[in-house]
Amino acid sequence: MGPDGLGWRALFFPPLVERDQGLFRPGQLALGVAKAGVLVAAGIGVIAFGQWYLMGAVYLALAAFLAWRQWQDRRAFGPLGRPLVRVRDGVAFFSLPSRLVPRQVEVVLQEVKALTLQGDAFRRVFVFERRHGEATRFTTAYGAHDERVVEFLRRQMPPKVRVVVAQPSAVLGSIRGDGY
């Protein structure tokens, strides 16, 4: 058990932190530094003991890229780093989970009339319906944090943007592709 009573799970899967600027995942800076540190150690070890200079240089380059990325996020978003979700100044910002580098999506809310959330926590489809033109769609999987993200969006969206959570379709409907 940790000092907050959450145990080891909180170390690897920390709960989300909500601030005025958005919804954040704490500990991302420490995780990024740890990843860069492991890559530096691997690069130095490969060069020193294995004499595979090119492979060691690749590890060191990846570590430098991760360190640069963390520095850019801190500069752009502040000490909490890149938010998972942020609604500010008429723009909705999403940092989508990905394997190596999170993809980000920004949607200007001026022409948006509704936000429809389709699917479930492991395959959530965000559909921003515009007053004129095509809708903006993207898919994400926030998993355990999905409920917090949905509640945050309901509270933070401007009043003119209606937020609708569509019920997930039945198993056979999702196989057929009903509405997704």
C-alpha positions in Angstrom: 0.0 0.0 0.0 1.2 3.5 -0.9 0.8 6.6 1.3 -2.4 7.4 -0.4 -3.9 3.9 0.0 -3.9 3.1 -3.7 -1.2 0.5 -3.6 1.2 -0.5 -6.4 -1.4 0.0 -9.1 -1.2 3.8 -8.6 2.5 3.7 -9.3 2.0 2.2 -12.8 -1.6 3.5 -13.5 -1.9 6.8 -11.7 -5.4 8.3 -11.4 -6.1 11.4 -13.6 -5.7 14.8 -12.1 -8.2 17.6 -13.2 -7.0 21.2 -13.3 -8.5 24.3 -14.9 -6.2 23.7 -17.9 -7.4 20.2 -18.5 -7.3 16.5 -17.5 -3.7 15.3 -16.9 -2.0 12.0 -16.2 0.5 12.6 -13.5 3.9 11.0 -13.6 4.4 11.3 -17.3 7.6 13.4 -16.9 9.1 10.8 -14.5 8.1 8.0 -16.9 9.7 9.8 -19.9 12.9 10.4 -17.9 13.0 6.7 -17.0 12.6 5.7 -20.6 15.4 8.0 -21.7 17.6 6.7 -18.9 17.1 3.1 -19.9 17.9 3.9 -23.5 21.1 5.8 -22.5 22.2 2.9 -20.3 21.5 0.4 -23.1 23.3 2.6 -25.6 26.4 3.0 -23.4 26.4 -0.7 -22.6 26.2 -1.8 -26.2 29.0 0.6 -27.2 31.2 -0.2 -24.3 30.8 -4.0 -24.0 29.4 -5.1 -27.4 31.2 -2.6 -29.6 28.1 -2.2 -31.8 28.6 1.5 -32.3 25.8 2.0 -34.7 23.2 0.2 -32.5 24.5 2.2 -29.5 24.1 5.4 -31.5 20.5 4.5 -32.3 19.7 4.0 -28.6 21.3 7.3 -27.7 19.5 9.1 -30.5 16.2 7.7 -29.3 17.0 8.8 -25.7 17.8 12.3 -27.0 14.5 12.4 -29.0 12.5 11.4 -25.9 14.3 14.0 -23.7 13.6 16.7 -26.4 10.0 15.6 -26.6 9.5 15.9 -22.8 11.2 19.4 -22.8 8.9 20.5 -25.7 5.8 19.3 -23.8 6.9 21.1 -20.6 7.5 24.3 -22.6 4.2 24.1 -24.4 1.9 22.8 -21.7 3.5 23.7 -18.4 4.8 21.6 -15.5 2.0 19.0 -15.7 3.0 18.2 -19.3 0.7 17.3 -22.1 -3.0 17.1 -21.1 -5.1 14.1 -22.0 -8.0 16.3 -22.8 -8.3 20.1 -22.7 -11.1 22.5 -23.6 -9.9 26.1 -23.6 -10.3 29.3 -25.7 -12.8 27.6 -28.1 -10.5 24.7 -28.9 -10.9 21.1 -27.8 -7.5 19.3 -27.5 -7.0 15.5 -27.3 -3.8 13.7 -26.7 -4.6 10.2 -27.9 -2.9 7.2 -26.5 -0.5 5.5 -28.9 2.3 3.1 -28.8 5.4 5.3 -29.0 4.3 9.0 -29.5 0.8 10.2 -28.6 -1.1 11.7 -31.5 -2.9 14.9 -30.9 -6.2 16.2 -32.3 -7.4 19.8 -32.0 -11.0 20.8 -32.9 -12.1 24.4 -33.1 -15.5 24.6 -31.4 -16.8 27.7 -33.2 -18.7 25.7 -35.9 -19.4 22.6 -33.8 -23.1 22.0 -32.9 -22.8 18.6 -31.1 -20.3 16.1 -29.8 -21.5 12.5 -30.1 -19.5 9.8 -28.2 -20.0 6.4 -29.7 -18.7 3.0 -28.7 -17.3 1.9 -25.3 -14.3 2.6 -23.2 -11.9 0.5 -25.3 -13.0 1.9 -28.7 -14.5 5.3 -28.2 -15.4 7.2 -31.4 -15.6 11.0 -31.0 -17.8 12.7 -33.6 -17.8 16.5 -33.7 -20.9 17.5 -35.8 -20.4 20.8 -37.6 -23.1 23.3 -38.5 -21.7 23.3 -42.1 -19.5 20.7 -43.7 -18.4 17.2 -42.7 -18.1 16.0 -39.2 -14.7 15.5 -37.6 -14.3 11.9 -36.4 -11.5 10.1 -34.5 -11.2 7.0 -32.5 -9.4 6.5 -29.2 -9.2 4.0 -26.3 -8.8 5.7 -22.9 -9.8 2.4 -21.2 -10.1 2.9 -17.4 -10.0 6.7 -17.7 -12.9 6.8 -20.2 -15.5 7.7 -17.6 -13.5 10.6 -16.3 -12.9 11.9 -19.8 -16.6 11.8 -20.7 -17.6 13.6 -17.5 -14.9 16.2 -18.1 -16.1 16.8 -21.6 -19.7 17.2 -20.4 -18.7 19.8 -17.8 -16.2 21.7 -20.0 -17.9 21.9 -23.4 -19.4 25.3 -24.2 -23.2 25.4 -23.7 -23.8 25.7 -27.4 -22.2 22.3 -28.0 -24.5 19.4 -27.1 -22.7 16.3 -25.7 -24.5 13.0 -26.4 -23.3 9.6 -25.3 -24.6 7.0 -27.6 -25.2 3.6 -26.1 -22.9 0.9 -27.4 -24.5 -1.3 -30.0 -25.1 -5.0 -29.4 -22.2 -7.4 -30.2 -23.7 -8.3 -33.6 -24.3 -4.6 -34.3 -20.7 -3.8 -33.7 -19.7 -6.6 -36.1 -22.0 -5.3 -38.8 -20.7 -1.8 -38.2 -23.9 -0.1 -37.1 -23.1 3.6 -36.9 -19.4 3.2 -36.4 
